[in-house]
Amino acid sequence: MRKFHLKSLLLGIGMGIVLSSFVGIIHSAGMDNELTKEEIIERAEYYGMVFHEEFIEGGD
């Protein structure tokens, strides 16, 4: 059995990080998800989130 080489392990990890970052960049380049402020607020209210002023004042 060959001796375990730390250099080979680090090289493999580095190549994996570089490859996965390239794949992530290519994948995210095709997406154009621009949400308006109103859409974000609407989604937040759907999930039960409130503004902190409403929570402090005891609003609905």
Secondary structure as the mmCIF struct_conf table of DSSP 4:
data_model
#
loop_
_struct_conf.conf_type_id
_struct_conf.id
_struct_conf.beg_label_comp_id
_struct_conf.beg_label_asym_id
_struct_conf.beg_label_seq_id
_struct_conf.end_label_comp_id
_struct_conf.end_label_asym_id
_struct_conf.end_label_seq_id
HELX_LH_PP_P HELX_LH_PP_P1 ARG A 2 PHE A 4
HELX_RH_AL_P HELX_RH_AL_P1 LEU A 6 ALA A 29
TURN_TY1_P TURN_TY1_P1 GLY A 30 GLY A 30
HELX_RH_AL_P HELX_RH_AL_P2 LYS A 37 TYR A 46
TURN_TY1_P TURN_TY1_P2 TYR A 47 GLY A 48
HELX_RH_AL_P HELX_RH_AL_P3 HIS A 52 GLU A 57
TURN_TY1_P TURN_TY1_P3 GLY A 58 GLY A 58
#
